[in-house]
Amino acid sequence: LGVVCSGVAYQYAREVLPEASFLKLGFSYPLPEKLVRRFAARVKEILVIEELDPFIEEQLLAMHLGVPVQGKEIFGHVGELGAEIIREKFLGQKPQLIEGSADIPGRPPVMCPGCSHRGVFFTLRRLKVNVTGDIGCYTLGALKPLEAIDSCICMGASIGTSLGMVRADPAAAKKTVAVIGDSTFLHSGITPLLDAVYNRAPVTVIILDNGITAMTGHQQHPGTGLNLKGEEAPAVELENLCRSLGVRRVTVVDAFDLKEVKTVIKEELAAAEPSVIIARRPCIFLLSSFDEPLFVDEELCNGCRACLALGCPALSLRDGKARINPTICNGCGLCEQLCRFEAIKFPAERAGEQSE
C-alpha cells in the first residue's frame, strides 16, 4: 500500500498506517509527476489522504498510473480528518470511548488580562444593544460572561450587517452598534462605512483600535506606521480617514474609561447620521512595562461579584471575596471602576493606608 498525502494529513496517516509506504507532497501544484510515477511503480495500490476536495487524487487519476487510486470514496468530502477517522473509514475500527473519572470544568477562551476590548463589550451588554461583530480578538466578546456580540459573519461584515438592519427597520438605529477592529476596518471596513454615508444611514460604528493586527500574530497594518519588514511607513489616521469618507461625527475615547465609553455610545446611538467611535488603547502585548496590579480590600469586599462580570482572568472569587492574581493583573483599572464599595484599589492607596 502506498499513501500519498500532504500537510497535517501525513501525521494522521502515519499514526494509523505505520507499515505503509508514504509519499508526502510538500509542493502539490504543479504535481511532481516523475516523483509520483516512481512511487507508483513500487506499490500495488495508492491511497490518497487529503481534506475536503480531491485535489491530489484527481491529478493522480489523470496520470493513469497503472495502479488503483482511492481516496474520497473512502473518506468523503466533508469535515476535517483525524487519526480516528482514518482508522474507522479505512480499517473499519471504530474509536473506543474513554470515560473520564472526574468532571473537569470547561475553560472557554477569554480576552487577555488588560485587553482594551473588554470594557467596550461590557458597556455594550449593559446598554442591551444589538451588536454586529467582526473577525479578530474581539470576537471573543460573543462568549460568556460578556455575551455582547449577536452576529459574526466575515471580515468587514459588521458595518454592512448593521447598515442592512437599519435600512430594514429604521428603529433599529437606536439600538444597533457595529464593532470592528482597526486592522479589519482597514482591510474591509472602509467600503461598507462609505456605503452607510452614501445611503445616509444612521449607523453607529465602534472601531476597536489596539494599534496592531493582534489575533494572527501582531502583524503591522497601514495604521501602525511600520510595514511588514519593520520599516517606517505612512500611518493612516483612522479619525481622518473616517472624516474623509464623509462621516461628520467621529469621536475618540479611552477604551479603559467606562463612563466615557458609555456616554459617547449613548450619544451616537441618538444621532440621526452615521457616526464612528474609536475606542483606543494599545494591545497589551505591545507594552514593554505594565502598571502595578490592583488589590482587594477584604474588609470592604462583600462578594457581590460585580467585578467578575468583566471576565478578566486575573479576577476570581475565593472564600466569598474577590481575588486579584498579581502575577497577571496589569493595572488596567476596569474592575476598580465597577466596584461600588471601593474594595478594589490601586497600589498607591495601599501605600497611603500604610503610611497613616
N, C-alpha and C positions, 0 to 999 in steps of 0.2 A: 504493500500500500504506500502510495506517495501522497503527501499532503502539501498543498500549495496554499499559502496564506500570507497575510500582510498585517503589520501593526500589532495591536494587542491580541488579536485572534490567534497569533502564533503562541503566545503564552498559555492561552486556554487549551489549544490543541496539544501542545507539548505535554501538558499535565495529564491529559486523558489518554493520549496515544504515544507513550514514550518509545515504543518499539518501531514506529513508522519512520519512513524516510521523509525529510522535510525540505521544502524549498520556500524560504522566507524572502518575499519580494520587498525590498526597500524602495524601489522605484517601479511603480506598476504601470506607468504610461509614458512613453510607449513601452510595451512589454518586451523584456529581453528575450526575443524569440529563440536565439541559439541556445541560451541557457535553459530555457523551458524544454526544448526538444531533447537536449542531452539528459535532462532529468527524467523526461517521459520514457526515454529508451531504457531506463534502468528499473522501471516499475511496471506492474501489471494493471494497476488501476490508480486513478487520480481522484482525490477528494479535495475540493476547494472549500475552504472555510473562510467566509468573509461576512461582514454585517451588511444588512439592508440589500441593496441591488446587486445582482450577479455580475459585477463589473469585470472581475478577473475571469470568472467562469465563462462568460460569453466570448472573451478573447481566446481562451484555450479551446473552446469548441470550434471556433472559426479556423483554428490552425490545423484541425484534423490530425491529431497526434497519433492516432492508431491504437489508443487505449481508452477505455471508458472514463468519462469525466462526470462526476456527480457533485452536487453542491446544494443549490436551493431546493431541489426536490426533496431533500432530506431535512434541511434546517429551516426552510421557509424564508419569506421576505420581510417579516415584521419583527421588531424588537431587537434588543441587544443580545449578544452572545455571552456565554459564560461556560466554565468547565462543566457545570451540572447539566446545562442544556445540551452540550455536545455529547456528554456521556449518555443522556437519555435518548436523544434523537438517533445517534449513530450506533451505540452499543445496546440500547434498549434497557439500560439500567436506570431505574427511577431513583431520584435523590432520596436519601434517608433523612427522615425528620428527627432532629435532635431537640429535645425539650430542655430548656434551662431549669436549673434547680432554684433560681431566685429571680424575682422580677426586678429588673434594673430600670430605674426611672428614665424616661426619654429626655434627651437634651437637644432641643431644636437649635439650629444655627441662630446666632444673635449678632447684633452690631457690636463693634469693639467698645471697650470702656472709653469714654470720652469722644465717641463718634459725634460729629457735628450734625448728623441727620436725626438723631434720637429726639431732641426737643421739638423739632418741627412736627414729626409724626405724633408725638404725644399731644401736642396742641391741636392738631387736626382731628384726632379722635375725640378730644374734649369738646370740640366745636360741632361734632356729629355731621360732618360734611361728606359728600361723595368725593372720593379721591381716585383719579385715574393715574395709575403708576407707570413706571418705565423700567428699563433694564439697567441695573447697577447694584452696588452695595445696598442702596436704599430700598431695593425690592424686598428686603427683609422686614420692612415696615408692614408687610401684609401678615406677618406671623405674630403669635402671642408673645408678650402681652399687649403689644401696640395695636395690632389688627386695624391699621388705618387705611390700607390700600384696598380698593374694591375691584380694580381691573389692572391687568398687566399683560400686554399682548406682544409687543415687539419694540425695538428701539425707535423712539420718536412717536410712538402711538399715543402717549399720554395726552399731548396737546390736541391731536386730531380727534381722539375719542371724546375729550371734553367739548371740543367745538361741535361735534355731532350731537352730543346730548343737549347742548344749549340751543342749537338750531331746531331740534325736535321738540323741545319743551323749554321755552324762554324762562319759565320759572326756575329751571334747574341752575341758572346762572348764579342765583343767590346762595347756592349750597353745593357747588361743584368746583373742585380745585384740581388742576393738572400739576403733577410733580415730576421733575426731570433733573438729572444730574448735569453738571457743567459740560463734561465731555460728551455725553449723549445728546445734549442740546446742540453742541457744535457739529455733531455727527449727523443728526437727522431731525432736530427740533426746530431749526430755523424756518424751514418751509411751512410746516403747519402753523407756526406763530404768524408768519406773513399771511397765511390763508385766513387766520382769525381777524387780523387787521383789515384785510380786503373785504371780508364779509361783515365787518363791524359787529362782531360777536363779543359780548361782554365776558370773555374767558379770563379766569384768574390762573396764572401760571406761577409756580414756585420753582426757581432754579436752585438746586442744592449745590452750591459752589464750594467744593472742598479742594479745588486747585490741582486736581490730578485725575487720571483715569485709574481709580483705586482697585476696583473689583478684579481686573485682569492682570494686575501686577504693577500698578503705579507707573504706567507709561505717560509720557508727556502728551499734550494736545495743544491746539492752536492758542489756547488761553494761558498757557503756563510760562511762555517766554523762552522756552527751550524746545529744540526739535528732538527727534528720537536718538540722535547721536550725542545729545547733551550740549549742543552748540546753541549760542544765543539766536533767538528768532523773534520776529514781531509778535507781540502778545495782543490778542483780541480782548478788548474790554467789553464784558458782557452787557453792562448797562448802556454803553454807547451803541453796541450792535443792536440791542432791542429798540432803542430810540430811532436808529436809522431805518428800522423796518416799519416804523410808524406808530410804535407803542408810546403813548404820551405819559402813561403812569408807570414809572419804573422806580422801585424802592429797594434800597439795600439795607438789610437788617443783620444784626448779630445773631447767628444761629443758636447761641447759648443764652440769649436774653428772652426767656419765655414770655414775659409781659409784653415786650416789644413785638415779638413774633405774633402773638395773639391779637394785639391791637391792629397791626398792619393787615393781617389776613381778613379781619372783620371789615376793615375799611375798604379793601379792594373787592371783597365779595359784594359790597353795596354799590360799587361803581358801575356805570352804565356803558363802559367801554373796555377793551382789552387792557389788562394790567399784568405786570411782571413784578414778582417779589424775588430778590436774590438773597438767599439765606447763606451768608458767607462765614466760613471758618475752615482752616486747613485740615486736611486729613491727619489724624493723629500720628500716622506713620511718617509724616513729613517733618515732624517736630524733633529737634535734637535734644530738647530737655522738656520736662513736664513740671507743672505746679505741684506743690506738696499735697499729699492725699488729705481729704477731709476726715473728720472723725465724728462719732456719735456720742452725745452726752446721754448716758443711760438714765440719768435721773430725770431728764426731760422727755425721753422717748416713751411713748405709750403703746408702741407696737401697732399703730394704725395701718401700716403697710402702704401708705400713700406713695412713698419713695420707690417701692418695688414695682409700681406700675410703669416705671421707665424701662424696665427690662435690662438694666445695666448689670453686667456680670460681676461688678465689684460690690454689688449690694446683695445682702442676704438677711434672713431672719433666724435668730438663734435665741432660745430661751425667751421668746416673746419680745425681743428687742431687735431693732435694725442693726446690722453689722456692715462695716465697710472694710473690704480687703485692701490694706495699704499697699500691697505688692502690685496691684493692677489699677488702683484708682489714680487718675492723673489730674484731679482737681478741677474738673470742668464746672462744677458748681450747680448742675441741674437739680440734683437731689436737695441741695440746700434751699433752693428757691421753692420747692414743693412742701417742705416741712413747715406746717403751721405752728408747731410747738417749739420751733427754733432748736431742735435737738441735734441737727446736723450742722457742724461748724467748720470753719476754716482753721488751719493751724495757728494763725495769728491770734485767734480768740482763745485758744488753749494757752498760748504763751501769756496772754493778758491775765487770764484767770490765775495762773501760777504766780505771776508777779504780785498779784494782790494778796 
